[in-house]
Amino acid sequence: MYDALDVPVPRDGGLQDLVERAEEMGVTHVLAERSDRLARAMLTSLVVEHELEQLGVEVVYANEPSGGTESGRLRTRRYGQVEAEIYRTTMLEMSMGGQVQHAVNGWNHGYPPYPYIAVIDETAPHQQSGRFGEARPKKKLAPHPDPRRFDAARELHRLRREEYLTTADVIKVFAADPDRYPIEGRWTDNLVEGLIANPKLTGYQVYNRKATRTGRPGMSRMNPLSEWVWSPRITHEPVISLDEWKAAQEVTAGLKAGAAEFRSLQKLRDAVRELGLTVTVVRGGGTHMLYQIGDRQVVLPAPVPDPVLNQVVADLRTKPRARPSSAMPAGTTTCG
């Protein structure tokens, strides 16, 4: 659109370039139609004006009256900047409202996740062309034509949820069998973690998971779960259930807190669950941990080696409760 206006002066950089190059280029005045054309945010326009003023550069807004008092000119300028920020905030609120409705209706934002493609929703209302041209069609997620992708995403979640594999371990498994787990290029940490964390694999459409405007170029942060916008119902074929997704997030959090110890604890819990027993951590001492397994306390190395874990399970199956001793609490045994 800028080119269509046939403006004879080419665009060359932004506000930061203006501030950095004004002195070396000998700029004496900066002309803008009005204050909100310099910057929508009031703080930004004030900072730019201040920095240019320190360089001896005057900012001139064409809609401001000439002459009069400095206080009158300043009042007019600040009122205009306040109105510009209010307008900016209003537009952001309206835009956010539209994006929320977009997600609630099940239409996809951004690039489709690995096991999906984005297809045009033929049932979506047709939008009229606006001042920016033809409106983009609404799109929903559909399974990728290669069914192996769906299976790969499901297996990826299972490996994390049931086998407590770290990202590096998952990548090794997938890289060893490229025919079963196809990928353009190679599996990476960001791709694996992104798929595990992506709630769209549950069949729900989700928006506002990340805040891209963090003030740092190329950086984004995760928004709190309470700020995520979910569609009220499943809108596309799910790879996993919502409960499975939640379980994977819990395992991920545990792995980040302490990968080896968490995995060994989960394996121990899974191993004794079939015996109708539960496991809780009583206390830790660096190299060993004291666990409460049913009515018995057991001291095990941390993390628990698989042979020791197997021994504990065998003992719980065959041996009666350990006799109390003077050195340990009643029912305490040691292994490893």
C-alpha atoms as one frame of an Amber mdcrd trajectory, in Angstrom:
protein
   0.000   0.000   0.000   2.895   2.365   0.725   4.211   1.851  -2.809   0.735
   2.452  -4.217   0.719   5.927  -2.671   3.703   6.795  -4.890   5.443   8.762
  -2.131   8.623  10.210  -3.698  10.658   9.885  -0.476  11.551   6.221   0.137
  11.162   4.655   3.557  14.584   4.185   5.126  14.596   2.705   8.612  12.489
   3.257  11.719  12.458   5.348  14.874  15.632   3.818  16.280  17.464   4.500
  13.023  16.206   8.086  13.117  17.556   8.682  16.622  20.883   6.972  15.908
  21.532   8.690  12.556  20.012  12.144  13.075  23.232  13.775  14.239  25.553
  12.231  11.657  23.112  13.097   8.845  22.734  16.674  10.030  18.974  16.434
  10.602  17.535  19.632  12.096  13.780  18.969  11.941  11.567  15.886  11.940
   8.161  16.411  10.333   5.135  14.204  10.997   1.478  14.628  10.123   0.507
  14.393  13.815   1.902  12.967  17.032   0.343   9.510  16.663   2.158   9.082
  13.332   5.447   9.239  15.194   4.401   6.513  17.650   1.054   5.194  18.878
   2.370   4.695  22.424   2.789   7.960  24.327   5.922   6.812  26.153   7.641
   5.963  22.863   6.844   9.330  21.297   8.029  11.160  24.426  11.318   9.255
  24.483  11.954   9.917  20.786  11.133  13.599  21.170  13.439  13.878  24.192
  16.377  12.095  22.543  16.046  14.160  19.374  15.827  17.336  21.445  19.150
  16.449  23.099  20.640  16.343  19.596  19.189  19.736  18.706  16.500  18.270
  16.431  12.999  19.778  16.561   9.956  17.526  16.036   7.203  19.322  14.121
   3.629  18.020  13.821   1.710  19.420  10.864  -1.655  19.461  12.670  -0.386
  21.720  15.448  -1.117  25.461  15.119   1.862  27.737  14.643   2.532  30.647
  16.967   1.002  31.050  20.396   2.511  30.140  23.739   4.732  27.186  24.479
   2.303  25.986  27.163  -0.571  26.017  24.672   1.479  24.134  22.100   2.524
  21.568  24.706  -1.062  21.099  25.902  -2.245  20.459  22.352   0.577  18.003
  21.732   0.060  16.016  24.931  -3.690  15.806  24.391  -3.033  14.427  20.932
  -0.583  11.846  22.312  -3.072  10.742  24.976  -5.760  10.313  22.325  -3.312
   8.333  20.194  -2.568   5.908  23.026  -6.261   5.484  23.821  -6.912   4.800
  20.139  -4.076   2.258  20.099  -5.444   0.481  23.178  -8.946   0.427  21.723
  -7.690  -1.092  18.483  -5.741  -3.761  20.399  -8.844  -4.629  22.434 -10.945
  -4.921  19.296  -8.273  -7.003  17.605  -7.979  -9.291  20.625 -11.741  -9.703
  20.696 -11.718 -10.753  17.064  -8.904 -13.236  17.635 -10.721 -14.736  20.625
 -13.867 -15.236  18.546 -11.695 -16.705  15.808 -10.412 -19.374  18.210 -13.805
 -20.033  19.791 -15.175 -20.803  16.322 -12.394 -23.343  15.831 -10.342 -21.485
  13.241  -6.594 -21.857  13.405  -3.998 -19.211  14.202  -0.478 -19.492  12.880
   1.367 -22.426  11.348  -0.351 -25.820  11.779   1.319 -28.259  14.222   3.314
 -31.227  12.881   0.466 -33.791  12.596  -1.928 -31.343  10.912  -2.461 -29.188
   7.860  -4.642 -26.081   7.626  -7.586 -26.346   5.231 -10.103 -23.682   4.218
 -13.364 -23.907   6.153 -15.989 -23.830   3.427 -18.741 -23.360   6.035 -17.226
 -20.136   7.404 -19.089 -16.874   6.647 -17.740 -15.105   3.586 -15.995 -11.844
   4.407 -16.226  -8.812   2.162 -13.092  -7.194   0.834 -11.841  -4.359   3.029
  -9.411  -1.505   2.626  -6.556  -3.988   2.849  -7.915  -6.090  -0.014  -9.419
  -9.572  -0.083  -9.926 -11.062   3.377  -7.966 -14.209   4.153 -10.137 -17.345
   4.287 -10.833 -19.010   7.626  -8.931 -22.258   8.101  -9.328 -25.286  10.342
  -6.887 -28.049  11.208  -7.120 -31.421   9.498  -4.912 -34.538   9.776  -1.780
 -34.443   7.635  -2.011 -36.573   4.464   0.824 -38.723   5.847  -0.830 -40.783
   8.628   2.590 -41.563  10.126   2.700 -38.029  11.497  -0.389 -38.621  13.614
   1.101 -41.860  14.927   4.469 -40.181  15.575   2.879 -37.356  17.591   0.864
 -39.875  19.607   3.979 -41.973  20.308   5.949 -38.861  21.239   3.413 -38.065
  23.937   3.361 -41.668  25.153   7.144 -41.738  25.527   7.008 -38.644  27.690
   3.882 -39.549  29.618   4.509 -43.249  30.310   8.266 -43.750  29.929   9.345
 -40.308  31.190  11.855 -39.855  28.375  13.737 -36.584  28.163  13.760 -34.611
  24.930  17.196 -35.948  23.995  16.007 -39.539  24.509  12.904 -38.943  22.395
  15.037 -37.527  19.591  17.274 -40.615  19.692  14.257 -42.914  19.408  12.764
 -40.968  16.508  16.058 -40.473  14.665  16.715 -44.239  14.793  13.553 -44.982
  12.784  13.007 -42.159  10.238  10.542 -44.206   8.185   8.219 -44.506  11.165
   8.738 -40.947  12.400   9.071 -38.776   9.252  10.274 -35.201   9.499  11.627
 -32.566   7.140  15.208 -32.023   8.198  15.657 -33.464  11.669  13.958 -33.680
  15.047  15.029 -30.838  17.340  14.554 -29.949  21.006  12.190 -27.095  20.135
  10.043 -29.278  17.897   9.715 -32.106  20.427   9.012 -29.828  23.388   6.684
 -27.698  21.293   4.583 -30.711  20.282   4.411 -32.043  23.825   3.268 -28.654
  25.116   0.860 -27.871  22.259  -2.748 -28.229  23.474  -4.069 -28.206  19.906
  -3.192 -31.900  19.745  -6.190 -32.495  22.044  -8.585 -31.410  19.295  -9.364
 -28.059  20.901  -8.438 -24.779  19.271  -6.298 -22.662  21.626  -5.162 -19.057
  21.308  -3.018 -16.595  23.299  -0.554 -19.157  24.662   2.396 -16.873  23.923
   3.043 -13.152  24.211   5.137 -12.120  21.225   5.378  -8.424  22.149   7.905
  -8.712  24.954  10.085  -5.776  23.961  12.850  -8.110  22.825  13.011  -8.829
  19.065  12.466 -12.476  18.219  11.547 -13.349  21.807   8.242 -14.561  23.206
   7.080 -15.788  26.585   4.355 -18.160  27.689   1.218 -16.537  29.034  -0.360
 -17.960  32.206  -2.743 -20.840  31.532  -5.597 -18.682  32.829  -5.124 -16.336
  29.849  -5.357 -19.050  27.198  -8.473 -19.003  25.034  -9.941 -22.480  24.383
 -12.702 -23.406  21.976 -15.716 -24.693  23.948 -15.663 -28.014  22.087 -13.346
 -30.207  20.022 -12.943 -28.640  16.575 -10.557 -31.039  14.795  -9.462 -34.663
  15.085  -7.465 -35.098  18.318  -4.124 -36.878  18.554  -4.432 -37.394  22.321
  -7.037 -36.767  24.989  -7.042 -33.714  27.211  -6.174 -35.871  30.241  -3.207
 -37.358  28.398  -1.995 -33.875  27.497  -2.260 -32.763  31.120  -0.339 -35.825
  32.299   2.453 -35.090  29.813   2.757 -31.528  31.139   3.113 -32.848  34.696
   5.867 -35.229  33.624   7.635 -32.434  31.751   7.547 -30.244  34.852   8.974
 -33.090  36.915  11.754 -33.757  34.416  12.752 -30.109  34.421  12.871 -30.113
  38.214  15.177 -33.157  38.317  15.208 -35.548  35.402  16.919 -38.661  36.812
  15.295 -38.542  40.248  11.856 -37.890  38.823  12.061 -40.737  36.334  13.230
 -43.217  38.961  10.411 -42.150  41.308   7.821 -42.577  38.563   9.212 -45.992
  37.626   9.082 -47.047  41.278   5.481 -45.903  41.562   4.499 -47.734  38.393
   6.265 -50.899  39.548   4.490 -51.120  42.922   1.111 -49.900  41.717   0.180
 -53.414  40.605   0.756 -54.516  44.205  -1.806 -51.983  45.369   0.827 -49.803
  47.038   1.648 -46.121  46.852   5.021 -44.362  47.091   5.805 -41.086  48.819
   9.149 -39.391  49.435   9.866 -39.009  53.147  13.192 -37.195  52.884  16.378
 -37.122  50.844  20.037 -37.139  51.732  21.820 -36.392  48.467  22.891 -39.865
  47.362  19.938 -41.745  48.937  16.235 -41.178  49.479  13.844 -42.499  52.132
  10.571 -43.690  50.580   7.324 -44.749  52.200   6.001 -47.742  50.243   2.732
 -48.899  51.715   3.395 -49.483  55.427   7.146 -49.912  54.903   9.958 -47.366
  54.675  12.783 -48.144  52.257  16.109 -46.346  51.743  17.185 -46.400  48.098
  19.966 -44.766  46.088  18.979 -41.684  44.094  18.309 -42.200  41.285  17.190
 -45.818  41.714  19.063 -48.212  39.362  16.803 -50.651  37.511  18.318 -53.770
  39.199  17.641 -52.262  42.635  14.106 -51.318  41.602  13.460 -54.881  40.457
  14.852 -56.191  43.754  12.548 -53.921  45.770   9.494 -55.091  43.845  10.501
 -58.756  44.274  11.008 -58.242  48.021   7.634 -56.561  48.380   6.010 -59.519
  46.651   7.682 -62.258  48.692   9.008 -60.952  52.017   6.973 -60.091  55.094
   7.240 -56.687  56.699  10.740 -56.014  58.043  11.264 -56.264  61.804  11.955
 -53.050  63.712  15.556 -52.273  64.557  17.185 -49.821  66.929  18.878 -47.926
  64.099  15.857 -47.361  61.861  12.156 -46.661  62.172   9.843 -49.656  62.224
   9.461 -51.231  58.832  12.615 -49.595  57.364  14.851 -51.548  54.993  17.764
 -50.549  52.820  18.706 -51.501  49.288  21.619 -50.674  47.068
